[in-house]
């Protein structure tokens, strides 16, 4: 027995020694042509082995006996993985393929952040958009991201749509396309309607919540959306997509790519048309758009020439609907008619309508606008550490808003009085157009340095904007001394924007990294001439903004990441802000973010707490101007405190749940208003359009690989359209559910793929309102000395149950 024990002991020690014996693993890393690649990283999953290939592409290291996943990667090439079993000295060679997508992503690396950066963000891929891309605008496709609230003037997601993040208006959300600002320089708004079906040309986008990282153009003040357009395709391909749905909605898209010609050149493009009658009466949309790209790529160079644009003709629906009409309260409708002194024709239109009521009845009450963008991007990889990027842009926009107006004073249009049959005529019905004609030039240059410890980017941005604003009369009941297209007002605005930045991520060790970002921005804005309100409008403002940002990211282990960041942002006022108040001030924000990211095979969980402290925040007052734009004003001190939670829970290989919720408190610290002839201090009030609760969820079921069923739910809590917390400005909470189904067929001939998609919006027929406006005025109609303040509101009801179905043929 003693000898047997000794024998077994020796056997165990021998086996153990053999198991721990180290064997040599070596090899060479090549590209597709057999050329060796220097600087490739070789690592093994679950092991500390990490080797770098030398100038001959050769690497070597040691591993104990066992089975491993070994990876090879280098900038500009696809990562390659091999499964190997080590039983002795082993040679493993790698042949890496050029990764075109990574080269494309260099275009926006200076404004995007990595997954573990101390910036709160969400990434959206082409595949994510494709599932619901049936004609609705990009804001609607982003509806289920954390802290997002969307709305549609026409009620069905086509035409004029809007997005708010953390309660912040679209004017404070910075949008870039390939690193080039898309926000209008004067209004600061983003009009996705000018780029119909643009989501069909998006490779990926990143939504950063809060201030985020340095970006180009007017700074992010609540969020930024960084869009990357289609990547270069290696293989030739084509795509035909058609969809149809409720309210006569239809989308037709053709796409193509030549693939890489001679391994270096690619040409791709898209043509699209979207039409919809809209949920709201007469709220039609006719959207035509295009995208064309020419590209050259080699080992170290990427050059892309991109042009895209659109022509939209959209019937106006921004006047809104009285609440009594939405509720079917005929007595309340009659009261509204009496209180607002509606004409007989206006009264008849309102009385005979339902919640789809549209104030406008003139058959060409439309917005007609064209916009063309021309971009040139040149990225150069100098070596494995240094790269540069140069971007140039020219945008040309022009178009008008046509209106029919009754009983207008001659003096408004410079008409002289006329006498007909002894009667003096000084009023007339007119049809007028308000024009915008603008040019926007951009220079964007960046340099990036990257090694194992530091990732540094620095660059500069310059833009020049010139916009002409004018109005013309194209018809008049009484023409007086006028001629067709006489201009009754004319003015212009010029804006120059220059910024420089430097940002870096420094890896202190394998767990802790630091982030720093410094930006200086100089803005000059001046106007001249007469505004659409027919008053002299001369503004000459210059600003110098310093925007520092800092943060740290800590990887506790492979599953948990913690981060903290601070960022300051300053932002100028818009043209319409100055029109409302020539003395309006720029706004400033100090943004604090604290987050935790947890990731395992079956659970992804993100938690983020934020505190946004404002000085002179430009909040929406609730009112709109005479072209439907929301009026803003400074609010002194204000703040937003919130908690954002999101998760992806994998219940099984077929079923997952994807919830998110934002809980927040959004307050003006002091609100003083004029009411009934006296000033009233309301103390702390809720910031307009800032619900305390926003939540979404997706139940995703994939019974087979090619079929996906998704139940999408959205809850938006109660909010106020003004900053006074009055019942008249209240928007009720709503809970809406959509159902999305996709089924992909991969035939053996002709087509690579056939993707069938279906979307049922608002499946339970919820009658809800996502947006509106609120106004007050002193009642002086009956008594010029009256001091009674009257409140009023208009609402934008959204569509009840509606559907879209489509098919995409890929070949």
KOLROMAR-15591 format. One line per 5 residues: their letters; for each residue x, y, z of C-alpha. Coordinates in Angstrom, 2 decimals. Example, Ala and Ser with C-alpha at 12.3 -4.5 7.8 and 13.67 -1.06 7.14 Angstrom:
# KOLROMAR-15591
AS> 12.30:-4.50:7.80; 13.67:-1.06:7.14
This chain:
# KOLROMAR-15591
XXXXX> 0.00:0.00:0.00; 2.85:2.35:0.87; 4.50:1.70:-2.51; 1.19:2.28:-4.29; 0.75:5.63:-2.52
XXXXX> 4.29:6.66:-3.49; 3.64:5.66:-7.10; 0.42:7.69:-7.30; 2.13:10.69:-5.74; 4.92:10.58:-8.33
XXXXX> 2.35:10.17:-11.10; 0.39:13.25:-9.99; 3.55:15.33:-9.71; 4.66:14.21:-13.16; 1.30:15.05:-14.73
XXXXX> 1.22:18.40:-12.91; 4.71:19.26:-14.06; 3.79:18.36:-17.62; 0.61:20.49:-17.41; 2.59:23.51:-16.25
XXXXX> 5.30:23.14:-18.86; 5.53:26.24:-21.06; 5.56:25.83:-24.84; 6.64:28.36:-27.41; 4.00:29.95:-29.63
XXXXX> 5.20:32.05:-32.55; 4.27:33.17:-36.01; 4.05:36.00:-38.50; 1.25:38.48:-39.17; 0.59:39.25:-42.86
XXXXX> -1.85:41.34:-44.85; -3.96:39.87:-47.68; -1.08:40.28:-50.13; 1.41:38.44:-47.94; 3.21:41.55:-46.72
XXXXX> 4.30:41.41:-43.09; 2.56:43.78:-40.65; 4.56:45.59:-38.01; 2.98:46.58:-34.69; 0.22:43.95:-34.67
XXXXX> -1.03:43.04:-31.19; -1.29:39.33:-30.31; -3.27:38.41:-27.22; -4.98:35.37:-25.75; -8.40:35.33:-24.12
XXXXX> -8.12:34.48:-20.45; -4.32:34.86:-20.38; -1.92:37.74:-19.80; -0.01:37.00:-23.01; 0.33:40.10:-25.17
XXXXX> 2.98:40.33:-27.87; 3.71:42.91:-30.57; 4.91:41.89:-34.03; 8.31:43.26:-35.07; 9.37:44.89:-38.36
XXXXX> 9.19:41.49:-40.06; 5.71:40.84:-38.67; 7.15:38.16:-36.35; 5.99:37.55:-32.77; 6.67:34.91:-30.12
XXXXX> 5.65:34.04:-26.56; 4.95:31.09:-24.28; 1.80:29.31:-23.11; 1.13:26.20:-21.03; -0.64:23.23:-22.55
XXXXX> -4.32:23.85:-23.28; -6.95:25.18:-25.68; -6.99:28.91:-26.45; -8.60:31.70:-28.45; -5.76:33.80:-29.87
XXXXX> -6.37:37.21:-31.44; -4.33:39.38:-33.82; -5.21:43.04:-34.50; -3.68:46.17:-35.98; -5.07:49.58:-36.91
XXXXX> -6.84:49.54:-40.27; -7.37:45.75:-40.36; -10.07:43.40:-39.15; -9.25:41.55:-35.96; -8.68:37.83:-36.59
XXXXX> -9.24:35.00:-34.06; -8.02:31.41:-34.21; -8.84:28.45:-31.97; -5.66:26.51:-31.13; -4.59:23.66:-28.88
XXXXX> -1.10:23.82:-27.35; 0.55:20.44:-26.84; 4.04:21.51:-27.86; 5.81:24.36:-29.63; 3.26:25.83:-32.04
XXXXX> 3.42:28.15:-35.06; 0.31:30.29:-35.71; 0.37:32.71:-38.66; -2.30:35.37:-39.27; -3.53:36.92:-42.53
XXXXX> -5.46:40.11:-41.77; -7.99:41.78:-44.04; -8.22:45.56:-44.43; -11.07:46.90:-42.36; -12.64:49.69:-44.37
XXXXX> -15.15:50.58:-41.66; -12.38:51.48:-39.22; -10.85:53.84:-41.73; -14.25:55.48:-42.19; -14.61:55.90:-38.47
XXXXX> -11.49:58.08:-38.37; -13.69:60.81:-39.85; -15.51:61.18:-36.55; -12.96:59.92:-34.00; -12.31:63.47:-32.74
XXXXX> -15.93:63.88:-31.56; -16.97:60.34:-30.62; -15.98:58.44:-27.50; -15.08:54.81:-26.79; -17.34:52.48:-24.82
XXXXX> -15.39:52.90:-21.58; -15.02:56.71:-21.80; -16.36:58.83:-18.90; -19.07:60.24:-21.19; -22.70:59.09:-21.04
XXXXX> -23.67:57.80:-24.47; -25.61:55.33:-26.62; -24.46:53.80:-29.90; -26.86:52.99:-32.75; -25.80:50.85:-35.71
XXXXX> -27.07:50.57:-39.26; -28.69:47.25:-38.32; -30.54:48.90:-35.42; -32.00:51.56:-37.72; -32.82:49.12:-40.51
XXXXX> -35.42:47.22:-38.50; -37.78:50.22:-38.27; -36.61:52.30:-41.22; -39.91:52.45:-43.06; -40.15:56.18:-43.76
XXXXX> -40.20:57.86:-40.35; -37.57:60.50:-39.51; -34.40:59.86:-37.49; -35.79:61.43:-34.26; -38.65:58.92:-34.28
XXXXX> -36.20:56.04:-34.86; -34.29:57.16:-31.73; -37.45:57.31:-29.60; -36.54:54.34:-27.38; -33.11:55.55:-26.27
XXXXX> -32.74:56.70:-22.63; -34.07:60.19:-21.74; -35.44:60.77:-25.25; -38.87:62.27:-26.03; -39.97:62.72:-29.65
XXXXX> -42.88:64.36:-31.40; -44.32:64.90:-34.86; -46.27:67.93:-36.14; -48.21:65.78:-38.63; -48.74:63.10:-35.98
XXXXX> -47.27:60.06:-37.72; -43.50:60.57:-37.68; -43.10:61.91:-41.23; -42.46:65.57:-42.00; -41.51:67.95:-39.22
XXXXX> -40.37:65.92:-36.21; -38.60:66.89:-33.01; -36.43:65.30:-30.33; -35.69:66.36:-26.76; -33.04:64.74:-24.56
XXXXX> -33.27:65.18:-20.78; -35.93:67.80:-21.47; -33.54:69.96:-23.49; -34.83:71.32:-26.79; -33.45:70.40:-30.20
XXXXX> -31.83:73.84:-30.42; -29.46:72.74:-27.66; -28.69:69.37:-29.24; -25.59:69.48:-31.41; -25.82:67.44:-34.62
XXXXX> -22.81:66.57:-36.79; -22.65:64.55:-40.01; -19.16:63.14:-40.60; -17.89:65.72:-38.10; -19.54:68.65:-39.95
XXXXX> -22.22:70.64:-38.06; -25.77:70.16:-39.31; -27.55:72.59:-36.96; -28.67:75.74:-38.73; -26.21:78.48:-37.78
XXXXX> -28.86:81.11:-37.06; -31.82:79.21:-35.64; -29.55:76.54:-34.04; -32.30:74.05:-34.88; -32.06:70.80:-36.82
XXXXX> -34.51:70.15:-39.64; -34.39:66.44:-40.50; -37.24:67.05:-42.93; -34.66:68.55:-45.33; -32.92:65.14:-45.51
XXXXX> -35.74:62.66:-46.02; -34.76:59.00:-45.56; -31.29:60.01:-44.38; -31.28:57.01:-42.03; -30.83:54.82:-45.14
XXXXX> -27.36:56.37:-45.55; -26.27:56.15:-41.90; -23.52:53.67:-40.99; -23.76:54.44:-37.27; -24.54:57.24:-34.87
XXXXX> -23.72:58.07:-31.28; -26.01:59.98:-28.93; -24.07:61.64:-26.11; -26.20:62.87:-23.22; -25.14:65.95:-21.29
XXXXX> -22.33:68.15:-22.56; -20.34:65.23:-23.94; -16.98:65.73:-25.60; -15.82:68.71:-27.69; -17.71:68.97:-30.92
XXXXX> -17.83:71.23:-33.93; -20.28:74.08:-34.42; -22.55:75.40:-31.66; -21.74:73.36:-28.57; -23.85:70.57:-27.15
XXXXX> -25.99:71.85:-24.30; -28.02:68.80:-23.44; -27.01:66.21:-25.98; -25.15:65.63:-29.23; -25.84:63.25:-32.10
XXXXX> -22.77:62.33:-34.16; -23.68:60.69:-37.46; -21.34:58.68:-39.70; -22.60:58.10:-43.23; -22.22:54.89:-45.24
XXXXX> -18.87:53.12:-45.01; -16.96:51.99:-48.08; -18.17:48.60:-49.29; -15.64:45.99:-50.38; -18.04:44.14:-52.67
XXXXX> -20.44:45.53:-55.28; -24.03:45.58:-54.05; -27.44:47.04:-54.65; -30.62:47.57:-52.70; -34.24:48.33:-53.51
XXXXX> -36.54:49.23:-50.64; -40.25:50.01:-50.67; -42.69:50.53:-47.82; -46.35:51.50:-47.51; -48.65:52.32:-44.63
XXXXX> -51.39:54.33:-43.01; -52.28:57.84:-44.18; -51.08:56.97:-47.67; -47.47:56.88:-46.42; -44.95:55.36:-48.81
XXXXX> -41.17:55.24:-49.15; -39.13:54.21:-52.19; -35.35:53.86:-52.03; -32.66:52.70:-54.46; -29.05:52.19:-53.29
XXXXX> -25.93:50.89:-54.95; -22.18:50.50:-54.50; -19.55:49.51:-57.03; -17.47:47.92:-54.29; -13.73:48.50:-54.39
XXXXX> -12.57:48.94:-57.97; -8.89:48.03:-58.46; -8.79:47.62:-54.66; -8.89:51.40:-54.20; -11.96:53.18:-55.62
XXXXX> -15.63:53.03:-54.73; -18.72:54.92:-55.91; -22.02:54.56:-54.09; -25.31:56.36:-53.98; -28.95:56.52:-52.98
XXXXX> -32.19:58.06:-54.28; -35.29:58.25:-52.07; -38.81:59.57:-52.11; -41.20:59.67:-49.14; -44.83:60.80:-49.31
XXXXX> -47.47:60.93:-46.62; -50.87:62.55:-46.13; -50.17:62.81:-42.40; -52.46:62.02:-39.49; -53.44:65.69:-39.13
XXXXX> -55.73:66.93:-41.91; -53.82:68.15:-44.97; -50.45:67.72:-43.17; -48.88:66.22:-46.27; -45.19:65.57:-46.88
XXXXX> -43.38:65.21:-50.19; -39.72:64.48:-49.50; -37.10:63.76:-52.16; -33.47:63.12:-51.26; -30.17:61.81:-52.61
XXXXX> -26.76:60.63:-51.41; -23.64:60.19:-53.57; -20.17:59.16:-52.46; -16.86:58.69:-54.23; -13.95:57.26:-52.28
XXXXX> -10.29:56.31:-52.61; -8.57:54.09:-50.05; -5.18:52.44:-49.63; -3.10:51.30:-46.67; -2.60:54.82:-45.30
XXXXX> -5.05:57.10:-47.10; -8.80:57.55:-47.17; -10.37:60.25:-49.34; -14.14:60.62:-49.50; -16.15:63.10:-51.55
XXXXX> -19.74:63.09:-50.36; -22.76:65.03:-51.55; -26.27:64.67:-50.20; -29.39:66.74:-49.97; -33.12:66.93:-50.24
XXXXX> -36.16:68.86:-51.37; -39.13:68.95:-49.02; -42.63:70.30:-49.56; -44.51:70.03:-46.27; -47.99:71.33:-45.53
XXXXX> -48.05:73.32:-42.30; -49.52:71.84:-39.13; -47.78:73.83:-36.39; -50.79:75.96:-35.36; -52.06:73.08:-33.24
XXXXX> -55.49:72.02:-32.06; -57.63:73.38:-29.17; -58.02:70.92:-26.29; -61.81:71.13:-26.52; -61.66:69.93:-30.11
XXXXX> -59.40:67.02:-29.15; -61.79:66.03:-26.35; -64.87:66.36:-28.58; -66.35:69.08:-26.35; -68.61:70.99:-28.74
XXXXX> -69.56:73.59:-26.12; -65.88:74.14:-25.39; -65.19:74.48:-29.13; -67.85:77.18:-29.40; -66.33:78.99:-26.41
XXXXX> -62.92:78.85:-28.12; -64.45:80.31:-31.29; -66.04:83.17:-29.34; -62.93:83.90:-27.22; -60.63:83.97:-30.24
XXXXX> -62.97:85.88:-32.58; -62.69:83.29:-35.35; -64.13:84.14:-38.75; -67.14:82.26:-40.08; -64.93:80.08:-42.32
XXXXX> -62.49:79.37:-39.47; -65.34:78.52:-37.13; -66.90:76.13:-39.65; -63.56:74.36:-40.15; -63.13:73.90:-36.40
XXXXX> -66.70:72.79:-35.75; -66.61:70.16:-38.49; -63.25:68.64:-37.49; -62.11:66.06:-34.94; -58.75:65.67:-33.12
XXXXX> -57.10:65.73:-36.58; -58.10:69.38:-37.02; -55.75:71.66:-38.96; -56.22:75.40:-38.74; -54.85:75.92:-42.26
XXXXX> -57.10:75.42:-45.30; -55.29:77.31:-48.08; -54.19:74.60:-50.52; -50.56:75.73:-50.73; -49.83:76.64:-47.10
XXXXX> -46.50:74.84:-47.41; -42.87:74.92:-46.47; -40.85:74.44:-49.68; -37.12:74.11:-49.09; -34.05:72.63:-50.79
XXXXX> -30.72:71.87:-49.17; -27.52:70.50:-50.74; -24.37:69.45:-48.87; -20.91:68.93:-50.37; -18.20:67.36:-48.20
XXXXX> -14.59:66.37:-48.82; -12.70:64.30:-46.24; -9.05:63.33:-46.38; -7.63:61.03:-43.72; -3.92:60.17:-43.75
XXXXX> -2.29:57.54:-41.56; 1.30:58.70:-41.16; 2.40:55.68:-39.10; 0.99:53.45:-36.38; 0.87:56.40:-34.00
XXXXX> -0.01:59.48:-36.04; -2.95:60.23:-38.29; -4.57:63.40:-39.68; -7.98:64.32:-40.98; -9.10:67.28:-43.07
XXXXX> -12.77:68.03:-43.72; -14.27:70.65:-46.03; -17.96:71.44:-46.43; -20.28:73.69:-48.40; -24.03:73.73:-47.77
XXXXX> -26.50:75.63:-49.92; -30.05:76.06:-48.66; -32.94:77.97:-50.17; -36.69:77.93:-49.89; -39.81:79.61:-48.59
XXXXX> -42.86:79.33:-46.39; -46.04:80.29:-48.29; -49.01:81.82:-46.46; -52.49:83.06:-47.29; -53.42:86.08:-45.12
XXXXX> -56.77:87.84:-44.88; -57.47:91.55:-44.36; -53.87:92.68:-44.24; -53.07:96.38:-43.94; -51.66:98.00:-47.07
XXXXX> -48.98:99.64:-44.94; -47.53:96.21:-44.03; -46.51:95.68:-47.64; -45.78:99.24:-48.66; -48.99:99.51:-50.70
XXXXX> -50.56:102.90:-51.32; -54.25:103.41:-50.57; -56.60:103.10:-53.55; -60.08:104.46:-54.14; -62.68:102.33:-55.90
XXXXX> -66.17:103.79:-56.49; -65.52:106.46:-53.92; -64.48:103.89:-51.27; -60.97:103.96:-49.82; -59.34:100.55:-49.81
XXXXX> -56.47:99.97:-47.40; -56.82:96.25:-46.63; -56.35:93.24:-48.84; -56.05:89.46:-48.88; -52.57:88.38:-49.93
XXXXX> -50.46:85.32:-50.60; -46.91:85.85:-49.42; -43.69:83.90:-49.23; -41.02:84.20:-46.56; -37.67:83.21:-48.03
XXXXX> -34.39:81.90:-46.68; -31.32:81.75:-48.92; -28.11:80.71:-47.16; -24.53:79.54:-47.68; -22.47:77.64:-45.11
XXXXX> -18.72:76.92:-45.41; -16.67:74.73:-43.04; -13.00:73.87:-42.54; -12.30:71.11:-40.04; -8.75:69.80:-39.37
XXXXX> -7.62:67.26:-36.76; -4.45:65.44:-35.73; -4.45:62.25:-33.67; -1.63:60.54:-31.80; -2.15:57.11:-30.23
XXXXX> 0.06:54.60:-28.43; -0.45:52.07:-25.66; -0.77:54.78:-22.98; -2.26:57.87:-24.61; -4.82:58.82:-27.23
XXXXX> -4.47:62.50:-28.08; -6.53:64.53:-30.56; -6.22:68.19:-31.37; -7.75:70.29:-34.07; -9.41:73.45:-35.25
XXXXX> -12.74:74.33:-36.76; -13.85:77.36:-38.78; -17.22:78.10:-40.35; -18.74:81.01:-42.23; -22.48:81.45:-42.67
XXXXX> -24.42:83.99:-44.70; -28.21:83.99:-44.74; -30.61:86.23:-46.63; -34.13:86.70:-45.24; -36.81:88.33:-47.34
XXXXX> -40.53:88.31:-47.96; -42.42:88.73:-51.22; -46.05:89.06:-52.24; -47.02:86.71:-55.07; -50.74:87.59:-55.15
XXXXX> -52.95:90.34:-53.76; -56.68:90.88:-53.98; -55.94:94.59:-54.40; -52.52:95.05:-55.89; -52.37:98.83:-55.49
XXXXX> -48.98:100.04:-56.75; -47.24:96.68:-56.30; -45.80:94.14:-58.71; -45.57:90.39:-58.31; -42.74:89.28:-56.01
XXXXX> -42.16:92.74:-54.62; -40.20:92.35:-51.39; -41.87:93.83:-48.33; -38.94:93.11:-45.99; -35.28:92.24:-46.51
XXXXX> -32.41:91.48:-44.14; -29.44:89.20:-43.64; -27.39:87.50:-40.99; -23.67:86.63:-40.95; -22.06:84.25:-38.48
XXXXX> -18.42:83.28:-38.05; -17.42:80.44:-35.76; -13.85:79.45:-34.84; -12.76:76.88:-32.28; -9.64:74.98:-31.27
XXXXX> -9.50:71.96:-28.99; -7.16:69.39:-27.50; -8.36:66.24:-25.79; -6.59:63.19:-24.47; -7.23:59.88:-22.78
XXXXX> -4.28:58.69:-20.69; -4.11:55.08:-19.49; -2.48:55.25:-16.06; -2.57:51.47:-15.67; -4.71:48.56:-16.78
XXXXX> -7.59:49.79:-14.61; -7.55:53.59:-14.49; -7.63:56.12:-17.33; -7.93:59.90:-17.28; -9.75:62.09:-19.79
XXXXX> -9.14:65.79:-20.43; -10.64:68.13:-23.02; -10.05:71.85:-23.54; -11.89:73.92:-26.13; -11.87:77.62:-26.93
XXXXX> -14.61:78.92:-29.20; -15.03:82.37:-30.74; -18.38:83.40:-32.25; -19.37:86.55:-34.11; -22.95:87.17:-35.23
XXXXX> -24.28:90.29:-36.92; -27.48:91.14:-38.74; -28.81:94.03:-40.78; -31.99:95.07:-42.56; -35.64:94.54:-41.67
XXXXX> -36.99:91.43:-39.91; -40.20:89.59:-40.80; -41.85:91.62:-38.02; -41.10:94.69:-40.18; -38.80:96.31:-37.63
XXXXX> -35.15:97.28:-37.92; -33.10:94.27:-36.83; -29.43:95.01:-36.21; -27.41:92.73:-33.94; -23.63:92.68:-33.59
XXXXX> -22.44:90.23:-30.94; -19.06:88.58:-30.32; -18.40:85.86:-27.77; -15.36:84.00:-26.51; -16.20:80.70:-24.78
XXXXX> -13.84:78.45:-22.84; -15.20:74.92:-22.41; -13.08:72.60:-20.19; -13.94:68.95:-19.56; -12.33:66.26:-17.43
XXXXX> -13.10:62.75:-16.28; -11.79:59.43:-15.10; -12.72:55.85:-15.90; -11.98:52.89:-13.62; -12.21:49.25:-14.71
XXXXX> -12.78:47.31:-11.50; -12.63:44.06:-13.49; -13.73:42.68:-16.85; -17.38:43.16:-15.88; -17.52:46.54:-14.14
XXXXX> -16.53:50.06:-15.18; -17.06:53.24:-13.15; -16.68:56.80:-14.40; -17.01:60.42:-13.34; -16.83:63.53:-15.48
XXXXX> -17.25:67.29:-15.32; -17.88:69.50:-18.32; -18.65:73.15:-18.91; -20.50:74.43:-21.96; -21.35:77.92:-23.16
XXXXX> -23.79:78.60:-25.98; -24.97:81.67:-27.83; -28.57:82.71:-28.48; -30.34:82.15:-31.80; -31.68:84.66:-34.32
XXXXX> -35.26:84.22:-33.08; -34.03:84.68:-29.47; -32.61:88.06:-30.45; -35.81:88.95:-32.30; -37.77:88.31:-29.09
XXXXX> -35.23:90.02:-26.83; -32.26:92.00:-28.24; -30.62:91.89:-24.79; -30.80:88.12:-24.39; -27.74:86.52:-22.78
XXXXX> -25.72:83.42:-23.71; -26.31:80.37:-21.52; -23.82:78.41:-19.46; -23.92:74.85:-18.12; -21.83:72.92:-15.60
XXXXX> -22.50:69.21:-16.08; -21.55:66.47:-13.58; -21.91:62.79:-14.55; -21.33:59.71:-12.38; -21.83:56.27:-13.87
XXXXX> -21.48:52.50:-13.55; -21.38:50.03:-16.45; -21.83:46.32:-15.77; -21.52:43.65:-18.44; -21.73:39.86:-18.35
XXXXX> -22.77:37.29:-20.93; -26.46:37.61:-19.99; -26.73:41.13:-18.59; -25.73:44.62:-19.59; -26.62:47.26:-17.01
XXXXX> -25.77:50.98:-17.05; -26.54:53.47:-14.31; -25.80:57.18:-14.60; -26.51:60.06:-12.24; -26.29:63.61:-13.56
XXXXX> -26.49:67.11:-12.19; -26.74:69.92:-14.73; -26.40:73.39:-13.20; -27.31:76.28:-15.51; -26.77:80.00:-15.55
XXXXX> -29.21:81.88:-17.82; -30.47:78.69:-19.45; -32.50:79.51:-22.56; -35.69:77.65:-21.72; -38.76:77.36:-23.90
XXXXX> -41.41:79.80:-22.67; -44.12:77.64:-24.21; -45.09:80.24:-26.81; -44.41:79.99:-30.54; -43.76:82.73:-33.07
XXXXX> -45.58:83.36:-36.34; -43.70:80.59:-38.17; -44.14:77.94:-35.48; -40.72:78.24:-33.82; -40.66:78.02:-30.04
XXXXX> -39.80:81.21:-28.17; -36.98:81.01:-25.58; -35.85:83.27:-22.77; -33.20:83.31:-20.04; -34.27:81.65:-16.79
XXXXX> -31.53:82.82:-14.39; -30.44:79.88:-12.23; -31.86:76.47:-13.06; -30.86:72.83:-12.75; -31.57:69.26:-13.81
XXXXX> -30.90:66.37:-11.44; -31.49:62.88:-12.76; -30.83:59.16:-12.67; -30.69:57.12:-15.88; -30.94:53.31:-15.75
XXXXX> -30.78:50.99:-18.74; -30.31:47.26:-19.20; -30.28:44.41:-21.67; -31.31:41.18:-19.98; -30.81:37.96:-21.92
XXXXX> -33.46:35.57:-20.61; -32.59:32.88:-23.15; -31.00:32.55:-26.57; -34.35:33.57:-28.07; -35.72:36.16:-25.62
XXXXX> -34.37:39.41:-24.15; -35.74:42.41:-22.26; -34.30:45.90:-22.81; -35.67:48.45:-20.32; -34.53:51.98:-19.53
XXXXX> -35.88:54.67:-17.22; -34.95:58.26:-16.38; -36.05:59.84:-13.10; -35.35:63.55:-12.86; -36.12:66.86:-11.19
XXXXX> -35.91:69.89:-13.50; -36.28:73.26:-11.80; -36.12:76.98:-12.42; -34.77:78.27:-9.10; -36.80:81.47:-9.22
XXXXX> -39.67:82.46:-11.50; -41.23:85.93:-11.55; -44.10:86.64:-13.94; -46.62:89.35:-14.70; -50.16:88.19:-13.99
XXXXX> -53.37:90.24:-13.78; -51.42:93.50:-13.82; -48.97:92.62:-11.05; -45.63:90.86:-10.68; -45.85:87.48:-8.94
XXXXX> -42.94:85.47:-7.50; -43.68:81.78:-8.08; -40.45:80.58:-6.47; -39.18:77.26:-7.83; -41.05:75.93:-10.85
XXXXX> -40.70:73.05:-13.28; -38.71:73.70:-16.44; -40.95:73.52:-19.49; -41.15:70.28:-21.50; -39.18:68.36:-18.87
XXXXX> -41.08:65.30:-17.58; -39.89:63.80:-14.30; -40.21:60.26:-15.67; -39.29:58.91:-19.11; -39.20:55.15:-19.57
XXXXX> -38.93:52.66:-22.43; -38.83:48.91:-22.82; -38.37:46.36:-25.59; -39.39:42.72:-25.39; -37.39:41.06:-28.16
XXXXX> -38.17:37.49:-29.24; -36.21:35.59:-31.91; -37.76:32.15:-32.30; -35.43:31.50:-35.23; -32.36:33.33:-36.45
XXXXX> -34.14:35.07:-39.35; -37.25:36.23:-37.44; -37.45:38.94:-34.78; -40.57:40.12:-32.92; -40.36:43.23:-30.74
XXXXX> -42.88:44.89:-28.44; -41.71:48.46:-27.86; -43.20:50.52:-25.01; -42.79:54.20:-24.12; -43.95:56.11:-21.05
XXXXX> -43.59:59.89:-20.74; -44.65:61.50:-17.50; -46.60:64.67:-16.95; -44.92:67.86:-18.15; -45.65:71.55:-18.48
XXXXX> -45.49:73.60:-21.67; -44.56:76.75:-19.76; -42.53:77.61:-16.68; -45.42:78.65:-14.39; -46.83:75.21:-13.42
XXXXX> -50.37:76.28:-14.36; -53.01:73.72:-15.31; -53.51:75.44:-18.67; -49.92:74.51:-19.61; -50.11:70.89:-18.48
XXXXX> -49.41:67.98:-20.84; -50.77:64.72:-19.47; -48.60:61.62:-19.23; -48.94:58.94:-21.88; -48.04:55.29:-22.42
XXXXX> -47.73:54.00:-26.00; -46.82:50.58:-27.43; -45.50:49.67:-30.87; -45.00:46.25:-32.42; -42.15:45.57:-34.85
XXXXX> -41.48:42.38:-36.83; -38.62:41.61:-39.23; -38.07:38.46:-41.25; -35.01:37.91:-43.44; -34.91:35.46:-46.33
XXXXX> -31.56:34.50:-47.89; -32.27:32.93:-51.29; -29.59:31.08:-53.22; -30.05:33.09:-56.41; -30.41:36.70:-57.56
XXXXX> -30.75:38.28:-54.11; -28.35:38.12:-51.20; -31.16:38.94:-48.83; -34.84:39.84:-48.70; -35.79:41.73:-45.53
XXXXX> -39.49:41.99:-44.73; -40.45:44.53:-42.06; -43.66:45.47:-40.34; -44.40:48.15:-37.75; -47.68:48.77:-35.95
XXXXX> -47.49:52.05:-34.06; -49.69:52.70:-31.02; -51.18:49.21:-31.13; -53.72:49.95:-28.36; -55.01:53.14:-30.00
XXXXX> -53.94:55.54:-27.24; -55.22:59.08:-27.89; -52.26:61.05:-26.64; -50.58:64.42:-27.05; -46.79:64.61:-27.17
XXXXX> -46.28:68.33:-27.66; -47.97:71.72:-27.70; -47.56:75.40:-26.94; -48.78:77.74:-24.22; -49.36:81.49:-24.25
XXXXX> -50.75:84.29:-22.12; -52.11:87.73:-22.99; -53.96:90.60:-21.29; -57.62:90.76:-22.28; -57.96:94.24:-23.81
XXXXX> -60.53:93.43:-26.49; -63.53:94.44:-24.41; -61.71:96.78:-22.01; -58.45:98.51:-23.04; -57.60:98.99:-19.37
XXXXX> -58.21:95.37:-18.41; -55.58:93.66:-16.29; -56.93:90.12:-16.56; -54.36:87.64:-17.91; -55.80:85.07:-20.31
XXXXX> -54.09:81.71:-20.81; -54.31:79.59:-23.93; -52.73:76.55:-25.53; -52.47:74.58:-28.75; -51.79:70.86:-28.89
XXXXX> -50.24:68.39:-31.32; -52.24:65.14:-31.11; -50.43:62.03:-32.29; -51.79:59.25:-34.46; -53.83:56.41:-33.05
XXXXX> -53.18:52.86:-34.32; -51.34:52.95:-37.65; -48.99:50.69:-39.57; -46.07:50.53:-42.00; -44.90:47.48:-43.96
XXXXX> -41.91:47.19:-46.27; -39.53:44.97:-48.17; -35.83:45.48:-48.87; -34.19:43.50:-51.66; -30.39:43.27:-51.42
X> -28.24:41.95:-54.23
